Amino acid sequence: MAVVISLGGSMVNGSGNPDVEFLKKFKSLLKGKEKIGIVVGGGKIARDYVKTASNFSKNQFWGDSLAVQATRLNAGLVTRVFPNEACPLVFQDFESAALASAQHRIVVMGGTIPGITTDTDSVLLAEAIGAKRLVNLSNVDGVYDSDPSKNKKAKKFSKMSFSQLLLLANASDNRKPGTNFVFDMIACKLAARTKMELHFVGGKNIQDLPKAIRGKAHRGTIIK
């Protein structure tokens, strides 16, 4: 069985420094026989560089390009967390990653091209390696009906449909580099076309990660 993890860059490097303790926990929870694809986001590094660059140019393409480079830096660090199981390369295309997954238990990617988020990259990698389940691991512990950092009364869903997720994604996905949203609208549509199972797990509940990988109930959100 193959599973893809969309790993938020904020988990790898949330404060400007790599989170060693998180990475150790993450490693300890990925013990098993499952084939794992990991796509790593840019997090704070990406946002800082995009924000700084915007002082000199408002060109969205080059902002996206900086963000993609940040994702690959984080992804390179993740490959070092699994020196004996992960292919040491950070893949930039899905075909190469899929070929490598035949030889390595874990393959790691960052972003691919400007304008395409790591959410979409995660779904495409899942399709490429034949994974029917995708786990989104970030600093938000599930999918809410509004931003929980701004609305204390935000409701978290334990289960939801793709149509519900698409409505939320459409409302929050502004396609600007370095911004946060529930899940990329394009990624939602791609996952829906292959009936991919999506699991959203928060870093504070990281012990739920093995449950999500195996398709079991957890404290986050499940989309089927």
C-alpha positions as CSV (number, residue, x, y, z in Angstrom):
1,M,0.0,0.0,0.0
2,A,1.2,3.5,-0.8
3,V,0.3,6.7,1.0
4,V,1.2,10.3,0.4
5,I,1.8,12.9,3.2
6,S,1.4,16.5,2.4
7,L,3.7,17.9,5.1
8,G,3.2,21.6,5.9
9,G,6.3,23.6,5.9
10,S,5.3,25.2,9.1
11,M,5.8,21.8,10.8
12,V,9.3,21.5,9.5
13,N,10.4,25.1,10.0
14,G,7.7,27.2,11.8
15,S,9.8,29.8,13.6
16,G,12.7,30.3,11.2
17,N,14.6,27.4,12.6
18,P,14.1,23.7,11.8
19,D,12.0,21.9,14.4
20,V,14.2,19.0,15.4
21,E,11.8,17.7,18.0
22,F,9.0,17.5,15.5
23,L,11.2,15.8,12.9
24,K,12.2,13.2,15.5
25,K,8.5,12.5,16.3
26,F,7.6,12.4,12.6
27,K,10.3,9.8,12.0
28,S,9.3,7.6,14.9
29,L,5.7,7.5,13.6
30,L,6.5,6.4,10.0
31,K,7.7,3.0,11.0
32,G,6.0,0.4,8.9
33,K,5.9,-1.2,5.5
34,E,3.8,1.3,3.6
35,K,5.3,3.1,0.7
36,I,5.4,6.7,1.6
37,G,5.5,9.8,-0.7
38,I,6.1,13.1,1.2
39,V,5.5,16.5,-0.4
40,V,6.9,19.3,1.8
41,G,5.6,22.9,1.9
42,G,7.6,26.1,2.2
43,G,6.2,27.4,5.5
44,K,7.7,30.5,7.1
45,I,10.8,30.5,4.9
46,A,8.6,30.8,1.8
47,R,6.4,33.5,3.3
48,D,9.4,35.5,4.5
49,Y,11.1,35.4,1.1
50,V,7.9,36.2,-0.8
51,K,7.1,39.1,1.5
52,T,10.6,40.5,1.3
53,A,10.7,40.2,-2.5
54,S,7.3,42.0,-2.8
55,N,9.1,45.2,-1.5
56,F,11.0,45.2,-4.8
57,S,8.6,43.6,-7.3
58,K,4.9,42.6,-7.3
59,N,5.5,39.9,-10.0
60,Q,3.6,36.9,-8.7
61,F,5.5,34.4,-10.9
62,W,8.8,35.2,-9.3
63,G,7.2,35.2,-5.8
64,D,5.9,31.7,-6.6
65,S,9.4,30.7,-7.8
66,L,10.9,31.7,-4.5
67,A,8.3,29.8,-2.6
68,V,9.0,26.6,-4.7
69,Q,12.7,26.9,-3.8
70,A,11.8,27.2,-0.1
71,T,9.8,24.0,-0.3
72,R,12.8,22.1,-1.8
73,L,15.0,23.3,1.0
74,N,12.6,21.9,3.6
75,A,12.2,18.7,1.5
76,G,16.0,18.3,1.5
77,L,16.0,18.4,5.2
78,V,13.3,15.8,5.4
79,T,15.3,13.4,3.2
80,R,18.0,13.5,5.9
81,V,15.6,12.5,8.6
82,F,15.2,9.1,6.8
83,P,18.8,8.4,5.6
84,N,18.3,4.6,5.4
85,E,14.8,4.6,3.8
86,A,14.4,7.7,1.7
87,C,15.9,8.3,-1.7
88,P,18.4,11.2,-1.0
89,L,17.1,13.2,-4.0
90,V,14.4,15.9,-3.8
91,F,12.3,15.1,-6.8
92,Q,11.1,17.9,-9.0
93,D,8.8,15.8,-11.3
94,F,6.3,13.0,-10.6
95,E,7.6,10.5,-13.1
96,S,11.1,10.4,-11.5
97,A,9.6,10.1,-8.0
98,A,7.3,7.3,-9.1
99,L,10.2,5.4,-10.6
100,A,12.3,5.9,-7.4
101,S,9.4,4.7,-5.2
102,A,9.9,1.2,-6.7
103,Q,13.4,1.1,-5.1
104,H,12.9,3.2,-2.0
105,R,10.3,3.0,0.7
106,I,10.1,6.9,1.0
107,V,10.4,9.5,-1.7
108,V,10.3,13.2,-1.0
109,M,9.3,16.2,-3.1
110,G,9.0,19.9,-2.7
111,G,7.1,22.1,-5.1
112,T,7.2,21.7,-8.8
113,I,6.3,24.8,-10.8
114,P,5.2,28.4,-10.0
115,G,1.4,28.7,-9.5
116,I,0.9,25.1,-8.4
117,T,0.7,24.5,-4.7
118,T,2.2,21.6,-2.8
119,D,-1.4,20.4,-2.1
120,T,-1.8,19.8,-5.9
121,D,1.6,18.3,-6.1
122,S,0.7,15.9,-3.3
123,V,-2.4,14.7,-5.1
124,L,-0.5,14.3,-8.4
125,L,2.2,12.3,-6.6
126,A,-0.4,10.1,-5.0
127,E,-1.9,9.4,-8.5
128,A,1.6,8.7,-9.9
129,I,2.5,6.1,-7.3
130,G,-1.0,4.6,-7.0
131,A,-1.8,5.9,-3.5
132,K,-5.5,6.0,-2.7
133,R,-5.0,7.9,0.6
134,L,-3.4,11.3,1.2
135,V,-2.7,12.7,4.7
136,N,-2.4,16.5,5.1
137,L,-0.3,17.2,8.2
138,S,-0.2,20.8,9.2
139,N,-0.4,23.2,12.2
140,V,-4.3,23.1,11.9
141,D,-5.9,20.1,13.5
142,G,-8.6,19.5,10.8
143,V,-10.9,21.3,8.4
144,Y,-13.0,24.1,9.9
145,D,-15.9,26.1,8.5
146,S,-13.9,29.3,9.1
147,D,-10.4,30.2,10.1
148,P,-10.0,28.9,13.7
149,S,-7.2,31.4,14.4
150,K,-9.6,34.3,13.7
151,N,-12.9,32.8,14.8
152,K,-13.0,31.1,18.2
153,K,-16.4,29.6,17.4
154,A,-15.2,28.0,14.2
155,K,-16.6,24.5,13.8
156,K,-14.3,21.5,13.0
157,F,-15.6,18.8,10.8
158,S,-14.8,15.2,11.7
159,K,-16.1,14.0,8.3
160,M,-17.1,15.8,5.1
161,S,-17.7,15.4,1.4
162,F,-15.6,16.6,-1.5
163,S,-18.4,19.1,-2.4
164,Q,-18.2,20.6,1.1
165,L,-14.4,20.8,0.9
166,L,-14.6,22.4,-2.6
167,L,-16.9,25.2,-1.3
168,L,-14.4,26.0,1.5
169,A,-11.4,25.8,-0.8
170,N,-13.1,28.1,-3.3
171,A,-13.7,30.7,-0.6
172,S,-10.1,30.7,0.7
173,D,-7.8,29.9,-2.3
174,N,-6.7,33.2,-3.6
175,R,-3.7,31.7,-5.5
176,K,-1.2,34.2,-4.1
177,P,2.3,32.9,-3.2
178,G,3.0,32.3,0.4
179,T,-0.6,32.4,1.6
180,N,-2.5,29.8,3.8
181,F,-5.8,28.2,2.9
182,V,-7.7,25.1,3.7
183,F,-6.8,23.0,0.7
184,D,-6.0,24.1,-2.9
185,M,-9.1,24.0,-5.1
186,I,-7.3,22.3,-7.9
187,A,-6.1,19.6,-5.5
188,C,-9.6,19.1,-4.3
189,K,-10.9,18.5,-7.9
190,L,-8.0,16.2,-8.7
191,A,-8.6,14.1,-5.5
192,A,-12.3,14.0,-6.2
193,R,-11.8,12.6,-9.8
194,T,-10.0,9.5,-8.4
195,K,-12.1,9.3,-5.2
196,M,-8.9,9.7,-3.1
197,E,-9.4,9.5,0.6
198,L,-8.1,12.7,2.4
199,H,-7.1,12.9,6.0
200,F,-6.3,16.2,7.8
201,V,-4.3,15.9,11.0
202,G,-2.8,18.6,13.2
203,G,0.7,18.6,14.5
204,K,-0.5,18.9,18.1
205,N,-2.2,15.5,17.5
206,I,0.7,14.0,15.6
207,Q,0.2,10.7,17.4
208,D,-2.9,10.3,15.1
209,L,-0.6,10.2,12.0
210,P,-0.3,6.3,11.9
211,K,-4.1,6.1,12.2
212,A,-4.6,8.4,9.3
213,I,-2.0,6.6,7.2
214,R,-4.0,3.4,7.8
215,G,-7.4,5.0,7.2
216,K,-8.6,4.7,10.7
217,A,-10.6,7.3,12.7
218,H,-8.7,10.1,14.4
219,R,-9.2,13.6,15.9
220,G,-8.8,15.4,12.6
221,T,-11.0,15.4,9.5
222,I,-11.7,12.7,6.9
223,I,-12.9,13.4,3.4
224,K,-14.4,10.6,1.3
